[in-house]
Amino acid sequence: MTTACTFVLFGATGDLARRMLFPSLYFLHAEGFLADEQRIVATSRSDRSDEDFRDSVRGWVEERSGEWFDPEVFEDFARRISYVPVDAGEPADFEKLAEHLSGGCAEDVVFYLSTSPSIFGAVCSGLKDAGLTKAPNRIVVEKPIGHDLESNVRINETVAEAFSEDRTFRIDHYLGKETVQNLIALRFGNRIFEPLWNAQAIESVQISIAEMVGAEGRGGYYDEYGAIRDMMQNHLLQLLCLVAMEPPASLGADSVRNEKVKVLRSLAEITPDNVEQRTVRGQYEGGYDENGGRAASYTEDVGNPDSDTESYVAIQAEVENWRWAGVPFYLETGKRMAERRTQIVIRFRPVPHSIFGAETDPNELIIVLQPEERITLQIMNKKPGLTEEGMPLQELGLNLSLSEHAGGERRRIAYEQLILDALKNNPTLFVQRDEQEAAWRWIDGIVNAWEARNMRPRRYRSGGGGPSAKHSLTERNGHSWNE
């Protein structure tokens, strides 16, 4: 794999760059993952000097790094950083950028677009006209890429005019999380699970992403996209693919992507005829936050009193293939929930016959991605102590805490791995075009079915568990949410 010698960041003063990207680059530098000649070129519309911008980066990195910040290491890191003002609508600015990159480092560049997708086209066009899009130069684009399948295709076509598919890296930061990658290791690095990873042994799968925060601060964007487009279309469907996909031939990008696309294309269509039985929409009302203070309602947070956008969505999905036929996949995401939690729950079928005089609880494999990274296998165990008859059982969790196993090591930012992979030209953990289009096609079907049935969001209390109607999704199959 080649390693890019220049990393160019568009949107270098934005929130993502401040909180995630520059701290990630700092840690990659601190741990020796950046080559000596690696350059970091920051761009935004404002006119600033290199020193002024480096001072800003120091504040962002220091705030995020906390105890892991080293002033001497940062000074060495800062020497890599330069700043070039670029307005996406000004072709002359791209010529200045090309001149800045001249000297051997304009021919192996990663361009990272931490910007609105509305200017992807202008940036790609400017880079192409300035002669900066020749191989092996590549581009990384952030979500959301489109509002639906049609807009997604349109944006992808714009990017493709400048960068070929093998040089286009679509990022979903969930794929950079240690626990998400551990899901691949858990499934395909341990023989114990694979024989049981099918409909014969597994009764149901739950994938939940719950947030305590509301839509405040993102009102304009969020009210246009909602929970189904902001979270379900990418994060939850990516997790579903990793759980449900067939074993890939290798960890190569094409092998993994091909298996994920098969899952997305196997998802049973949700139509106006079954959308009310398979989905629940919700919107949070006012209540109290985690500190006991008043929490505004969704409509207050986004400044739109008539909004029908959902802040919560739950779906019963079905993967129609031999491995998963008949296994419900319950997908859930929502804002202003009782706790911040991202987890996958694999519920195994109960034993066919209990010899203990009482029903036993089914085994569950619980993979927690946040707030901590942990894997738990719930099994039945004999209760300690003497008994005159029978054998009373209790549920016991076999726990693997990744934070404890790390021995006090720093918890990595998911973007560190993804930035490193982009620099190394390794697309395995990135989303390919056909995969993204398959996801949008399924999501569009649900949105269209909502519109056909005029399904308005149900209200739920801030700080609660979401709309009570969500329980109908699981209870009709004899299941319940793992909360």
N, C-alpha and C positions, 0 to 999 in steps of 0.2 A: 504494500500500500504506500502511496505517496503521501507526504505530509505537506499541506499548504504552508507557504512561508509568509502569507499575509492573511489577516482576518479583518474584513471591512464590515463595520456595523452601522447600518442605517437605522435611525431612530435611537441614537446613542444617548439621548437625554430623557428618554421615556421611562415609564415605571418599570417595565420588564428589565431594561438595561441596568437600572439602578439596583433593583432588588435581587436579580438573578444572574444576569449575563456577566457583568464586570466582576462580581464576587466569584463566579465560577472560573473565569479566566485567571483571576488572582491565585486561586487555589491550584489550578493546573500549573501555573508558573512555580508556585511555592514547592510543589511536589515533583518538579522536574519533567513535566509532560510536554512543555513547550520547547521547541528547538531554539538554539541560541540565536538564530537569525529571524525568529518569528516576530513579525510586526503586527501591531493592532492599530487600525486606522478607524477612528470614530467620525461619524458624520451626523449632522443635523442642520437645520436651516439657520440657526443663529451663528453669528460671527464671533468666534472665541479664539484665544491663543492656546497653544499646546499646554503651557503652564497652568493657565486658568482652568482648562478642562481637567488636567491631571489632579488639581486640587479638589475638584468636585468628585472625581472618581475615588480619591482617598477617603472622603467622607462617606461615600456609599459603601465602599468595601469595609471600612472600619466598623460601621454600624452593623452590617450583616455578619461580619466575621467574629465580633466579640473577642473572647479570650484567645482566639486563633489568629488574631491580627499581629503581624510583626512589622514594625516600621521600616527596618532595614530591608526586609524582603520586598515590601511595597515599593521602596525607592528603586530597587532593581527592576521590579515589574513595570514601574511607571516609565522607564526609559524605552519600553517597547511602544508606548502609546503616542500617537500623533492625532491631530484633529484637522479636518477639512470641512468647511461649510458647504453643504450641497442642498440645493432646492430641487426637488424632483421635476419641477416644471421648467428648469433652466438648463438647456443642453450645454451651455458653456461651463456650468459647474462640473459636469461629468468630464469635460476635457481637462479641467484643473485637477480632478481626482486622478485621471489617467497619468497626468504629468507627475503627480505626487507619488504614484505607484511605480513610476519608471525606474529602471536600474536593476532589472532582473527579477523583481518580485511582483510584476504585473502579470506573470504567466502561470502562477499557481496560487490562486486566490479563492478564499471562501467569502462570498458576499452574504451577509446575514440580514434579512429584512425584518426588523422588529418594528414594523409600521402597519398602518391600516392597509388591508388588501386593496383598497380603492386606489392606491398609488403603486401597486406592484407593476402594473403595465408601464407607467411612466418611468419607474426606476429601471426596469428591464430594457426598455427602449433606449434610455439614456446610456446605459452600460454598453449596449450593442453598438450604438452609433459611435461611442468612444473607443471601440475595439477591445472591450474588456470581457467579452463573453466566449472567447475561444477556449477549447479544452486545454488543460484540465480544470480551468476555472469553473466553479460550481456555486449554486445558490441554495440558501436555507430560507424557507418561508414559514412564518408562524400562522397558526390558526387565528381566527376562522377563515377558511378559504371558501368563501361563498356563503350564501344564505339558503341555498337549495341546490339541487343537481344542476339546473340550468346555469346559475351564476358560478358554480364551482367549475363547470366545464369551460365557461367563458374565461375565467381567471387562469385556469391551467393552460388554455390555448395561448393566452398572452405571454405567460412565462415560457412556454415551449418555443415561441418564436426566437427566444434568446438563448435558452438552455435546454439541451436534450434531456430526456427523462432520466437517464443514468447520471446526470449531473444536477438533478433537482431533488432536494432533501426537504420533505414536508415534516415538520416537527410536531410531535405530541409528547409533552414533557413527562407524561405518565410512564412512557416506555423507558425513560431514563432512571426511574426509581429502582432502588436495589431490590425491593420486594417483588416488583413486577418481573424483573429479570430472574429473580429466584423462583418464580412460578414456572418458568421454562426449565430451570435446573431441577426443580422438584418433580416435574412430570417426566422429563426425559433423561435425567441423570440418576434416577432411582427405579429399579425394576419393580419394587413393591407396589407402586401405584398404578402403573400402566395397565395391568390385567383387570383392574377394577374401575378403570376410567371409562365407563360406558353405561348405557341404559340398564344393563342387567344388574349393576351394583349401585348405581347412583339414582336417587329418587328425585332430587331437585337441586338447583343451583341458584344462589342469590348473590347479586352483585350490587352493592350500595355505596353511594358517595353522598354523604350528608355534610352540610356546611352550617355553621352557626351564624355566619355573616349574612347580611341581606344584599340587595342589589344597589345599595347606596354607593355613590362614586362611579358607578358604571351604568347609570340609569338609561342614558340614550342608547348605548350599545345593547344592554341586556333586554330592554323592552322591545327591541326589534328581533332579537334572537330567541330568548326564552330558554328554559331548561333543556328542552329536547334538542335544540340546535347547539347550545353552548356546551353541554356536558354529555348528553346521550349519544350524539352523532359521532363523537370522537373517543372520549375517555372510556365510557362504559362499553361501547362496542369493541374497542381495542382489548379491554379486559376479557370480554366474552370470547373474542377470537382466540386469545391465548389459552383460555380454559378449554375451548371446544375443538380446537384444530387437531388434525391428524399429525402424527410425528413427521416433521420435515426430514428430508434426506440429509440435510446438513444445517449449520447455522448461517449459511450464505443467505444474502438478502433475498434472492429470487426464491429459494426453497421456502423460507419462512413466509414471505409474502403470498406465494401461491396457495399455501395451506390456509392462511387467514382469509383470502378472497373466497375460497370454497365455502367457508363458514358463512360469510356474509351473503353469499348467493343461495345458501340453503335456508336462510331465515324465512319462516312462513309469513306470507303477506298478511298485513293487518288492513282490513277493508272496512267500509261503512257498515257492513253486516255484522262484524264482530268487534269493532273498535271499542264499544261501550263495555264489553265483557273483558277485553284484553288490556285496557289502558285506563289510567286515572290521571287527570290534570288537577293541579292545585295552585293556589296563590295565597301567600301568608297575609294574615291580618295583623293589626297592632298587638302588642303584648309587652313582654319584658325580656331584656337581654340577659346574658350570663352574669352580669354584675347587679341585677335587680333594677336597672334603670328602664325607662320606657323605651320600647322598640317601636319604630314607626311601621305602618303597613307598607305593603309593596307599592301601592299606588302613590303613597306619600314619598317613598324612596325614589321612585322614577319620575315623579312630578307629572303623572298622567292619571287623573281620577277615573277615567273611563277605560283603563287598560284591561284587556282580556288575556294578556300574556301570562303563561304559567311560570311559576318559580319552583314548581315541583312536578315531577312526572314519574309514574310507575308503569311498567309494561311487563306483561307475561309474554315472553318470546318463546318460539319453538324452533329448534334446529332440525330440519327435516332431512335426516340421513340415517344410515344404519346404526351409527354409534349412539345417537342421541334421540332416536324416535321415542316420543312419549314423555320425555323429560322436560318439565317446565323450567325456563330460565327467567327468574324474577329480577328485573332491573329497576333500580330506584335511585333518584337523585333529587335533592331539594335544598333550598336555602332557608335560613332561620329555623333550623332543626334543633333538637334538644342537645345534641353533641356533634362535634366534628369527628367524622368517622368514614373511612374508606375500607371496605372489607369484602372478601369473597367467602361464601359459605357453601361448601360442598356437603350435601346431606345424603348419606348412604341409606340404602334400603334396610329395614329392620331384619333381624334374624328370622328365618322362615318359621321357626318353632322355638318357643322359650321353654327351657327345662327348669326354670327357677321359680315357677308358681306365680310369676307376675310378668307383665310386659317390660321389655328392656327398651331403653331409649336408643334410637338409631345413632350410629357413629357420625360425627361431623368433623370435617377438616375446615378450620377457620383460618383464613389468610388475611391478616390485618396490615394494611398499607400505611395508614395514618390514624391517629396521631403518633403511634409508635409502630415499629415494624416487628411483627410477631406472627408465628405460625403455631397453631394449636390443633391437636388431634384429640377429640373427645371420645373416650372409650369407657366401657362398663368395667367396673372393678368391684371385687368383694369388699363389703364394709368391714373394717377391722373389728375384732372382738369375737367373743364366743356366741354361739347360737344353739338352741336346742333342736331346731329343725329348719330345713331349707337353707338357702344361702342368699341372704339379702345383698343387693348390689347397690352401688352408687356410681354416678358419673364422675370420671376423673379426666383432667386435661393434661396431656403431655405437651409441654410448652417449649418452643424454641424462640427465645427472645433474641432477635438479631442485634439489638443495641447492647445487650449484655454480652453476647458472643463477640462483639467488636472490641470489648475490653476497654471502653472509654474513648475509642477513636471518634474523631469528628464525624458527625452525620453529614453525608455528602448532599450537595444540591443536585437534583436530577439533571440539570442542564450541563453539569461537568462532563458526564459520560457522553452526552449527545454532541456537545461542542467538540470534544476530543475525536469522536467518530467522524464528524464532518471534516475536521482537519486531516484525518487519516484516510478520507474518502471511503469510509465503511458505511453503507446505507442500511445495514440490517435492522436497526432500531427506528428507522424512519418509515413513513407511510407513502406507499406508491399510489400513482394516479388511479389505477383500476380499483384498488382497494377503497380509496376515498369515494369514488363514484358509486361503488356498490353500497357503501354505508348511506350516502345521501339518497340513493334510490329507495331504500327501505324506509328511511325517516320521512321522505316526502310522501310516501303512501300513508303514513300515520297522520301527518299534518292535513293531508287532503281529506282523510276520513273524518277527522275532527270537524273540519269545515262543513263537510256534507251532513254531519249529524248535529251541527251547531253545538258542540260540546264545550261549554264554558268551564273555566277552572272552578273547582270547589274550594271554599275558604278553609284555611287551617290556622290555628293559633301559633304565633311566633313562640319559639322555644318548645314546641311540641314535637310530635312524631310524624306530622304530615296529615293529609286528609284521612278521615276514618274509613272512607270508601276503599282505600288501598287494601284493606284486609279481605275484601271480597275476592281479590285476585288470587290470594293464596288459599283462603278457606274453602272455596268451591272445589279445590283439589285435595283437601284434607291437610293443608300445610299452614304454617304461620311464619310471620317475619321474625328473623333473628335480630332482636333489639336489645 
